[in-house]
Amino acid sequence: MFTNLTKLDLKDKPCLSEAGSPKLCMRALPGEGAERSCAYDGARVVLMPITDVAHLVHGPIACAGNSWDNRGARSSGSQLFRRGLTTDIMENDVIYGGEKKLKAAILEIATRHDPKAIFVYATCVSSLIGDDVNKVCLEAEKELTIPVIPVNCPGFLGDKNIGNRIAGEVLFERVIGSGEVLQEKIPRSINLIGEYNIAGDIWGIIPDLNHLGITLQTAITGDAKFDDLRSAHRASLNVLICSKSLTNLVRKMEIQYGIPFIEGSFYGIHDTSETLVKIATALNDPDLLARTLVYVKKREDETRKVIAGYKKVLENKQAILFTGGVKTWSMVSTLAELGINILAGGTQNSTPEDFQRMKALMDPTAQIIEDTSSAGFLKIIAEKKPDLIVAGGKTKYLAHKTRTPFLDINHGRKLPYAGYDGMIQFAETLSRTVLSPVWGHLRREFPLKESEQDDS
Amino acid sequence: MTHSRHYQGNPQKNSPALGATLAYLGVNGLLALLHGSQGCSSFIRLQLSRHYKEPIPLNSTALLEDSVIFGGWEHLKKGISVAADKYKPQIIGVMSSGLTETYGDDMVSALASLRLERPDLNNMPVVLASTPDYIGSMQEGYQRTVEALVTTLAGHQIKTAGQFDAQSIANSNEDPALTIALLPGCHLTPGDVDELKELLMEFGFKPITVPDLSISLDGHAELEAAPVVQGGTLLEDFQRLPKCRACLSFGLSMEKAGDILKNTYQIPHFNFPSLTGLTATDTFILTLAKLSGRAVPERILRQRSRLLDTLADFHDRLGGLKIAVALEMDLLYSLASSLVEVGAEITVALAASQAGIHRLSLPISIEVGDLETLEERAGQSTLIIANSNGRQAAGLLKLPHLRAGLPVFDRAGYPQKRWIGYEGTQQFLFDTLNSVS
């Protein structure tokens, strides 16, 4: 009943360290303090932004209770995805098994919340007590008119990356192309893979796509509706935005549905333009490409004009970038656009390819942060004394203790940073952080030492 | 029981291991080690961090599939020794998880075995708290951990004399008749604990607070962020616990920890289920007066007098409140009973777990329930009091929502709130009234 790991193609997993790369994705040692997360977390990150379905966590309170509605993924419609739903496995369930409870919960949620589908997440404890989540989902589905989809992602399977891949498998096997959907391709339509609409990021991208006549079939899975996901196979192109861990999904979609894929990023002016041009090229429409080239030039000029003032503030500032996955390299170019030098960059959850790309973009003297624990973080701040830190929310309050300007770019943030408008937002927020008068107060001695008082 | 349902919808519960983390975060020099998979600790760090706006040091034994097959016993030993070597903490505090409790790792024998293999770690105190995710909520995890702390560390003999500094020697020469052990429950904020200590000092007492979040999670800039807890109860303070004049515990959940001190060291123990509200504070202040043999200080009487005046000024508005409350039990009881005594009506009272449900009572029955239940029942109320996750219910019902409990991530300054004592009660009533106006 555990997820069949061989089926997941983990053999070609991106965790083999390449020459020159640090050992990324290395197994965390007990007691080492690596501060990473688990496979369940990885699966929920990918699937939980699907807005009009119920996400039911079959586990004790630690899995759902501590984590529901805690990411910044936003919806333009249904808010059902934000509801924390869990079977809340209790002592008696551990002893007698939780299958009956799970089935009853699925049926009750179907009635109470009228979801388009129910995703059921297995966890460490439910797997350990031998609950057959697949079987229960199948049984429940027979009594309902909606799909009930098991996600076998107990935390002990490994890191977040593995959970991402499991989620990709689930989408491929159970969602995309399922149900009574049309098969023919929609011209000039794309899927954005690994875009979770954090803080409404996607709404900064869609207007540009629409202007060019490109249709967004669905994001996987930001602001995604279940029915749109089912028809994701009708898109003409997959654009992989974040999370190399969903490469398995785009590869399989290419084989099964003949959808080619490209990689891209919507963080920063350069990457946004490049991605739009790549999309137009891949869609094989000369007219679209011509229009796109003109359009991105215009948008770049507009955007650069607006951010010029911010750039003056930020130019030559020394930054430490402490983030993970694809964000490592996409952020490097965003910061470079603003004239910010990167002293060191972190690589949590990044693949060797992410790493190599980042390395290529960074100054050769820039350091790669290998120790991603709090201790490693503090050490690098103390060594480098940066002007600002750009990192995920996890390190936010730690960074504040170092009295260094800090910008949160991860899922906890409130402001969208994607696309051209996102770049403006990003530059504005970063300038506000750097210019804030509070850092001066934080660094001022008080009271002054007596000798200094005498001098004045 | 409300549970005709087989699921929790919008749970208000947090995991017991989160409560354990909180208790450990109030002990100076301690490294907290969660025996579980990496997600367990990751979610706790995120949840506590967005509540306190503080870095949360929490380590993990990072269990993977092989340990599920072969058991995590060796992982725990390895985790303790790696953490001890790498971070050199004064104390290691371990808590278990649903994963490790399900396959039954014996933490006691793992520690005993480690001590045989690593005699150099013999002087390192290791606290073991059993906090399976599937029993209780944050309050139970915190409770079990405070009990484990008191049991393991009270009277602890520090073996290396070098660790004594001048301050602790001075402390140990203090008159034990003035030293009082305080055991605050997890319903008290760092601000509350600070206030509590100040009240004790008004009577001339020297409090030892276990755990002491008021000097670790109070959000101060001087904190040198580190993998071990800074601030909080000192190991030397634990050593002095057996000689305390009395032990005062706060919240019914802390009663057992207080009884451990009472039964082991024959210290008088008084439990106060609540410190919010006029009568609850009266009881507490009278106990302090009696223990100290002093009259109630003028400043405190003045605070009481101000509270009385507030009650008179706002009695009509307070009497018109219909409040739906969903909180962990000790906080639920503290806040709700202080509202009941000023004439407000509690329309719904939902506790996160069973703990204390048969011993604490309100005019309406307290039931165990989630925030979906709150949403279903709070329709006729004028105010919701719940943690920030109650925002979905409040939004749907278009009701004002006073944030309390944990997590509170969308309001500034909750961990600094003081809602205990006469002044704190007055502030709580103001906050309540201002959230409905």
Interface residues (C-beta under 8 A of the other chain):
Chain A: R27 A28 L29 P30 G31 E32 G33 A34 E35 R36 S37 C38 A39 Y40 D41 L56 G59 P60 I61 A62 C63 A64 G65 N66 S67 W68 D69 N70 Q79 R82 R83 G84 L85 T86 T87 D88 I89 M90 E91 D93 V94 K101 L102 A104 A105 E108 I109 R112 C124 V125 S127 L128 I129 G155 F156 L157 G158 D159 S373 S374 A375 L378 G393 K394 T395 K396 Y397 L398 H400 K401 T402 R403 G412 L442
Chain B: R5 H6 Y7 Q8 G9 N10 P11 K13 N14 S15 P16 A17 L18 L33 G36 S37 Q38 G39 C40 S41 S42 F43 I44 R45 L46 Q47 S49 R50 Y52 K53 E54 P55 P57 N59 S60 T61 A62 L63 L64 E65 S67 V68 H75 L76 K78 G79 I80 S81 V82 A83 A84 K86 Y87 S97 G98 L99 T102 Y103 P132 D133 Y134 I135 S137 A221 L223 E224 A225 A226 P227 E372 N389 Q392
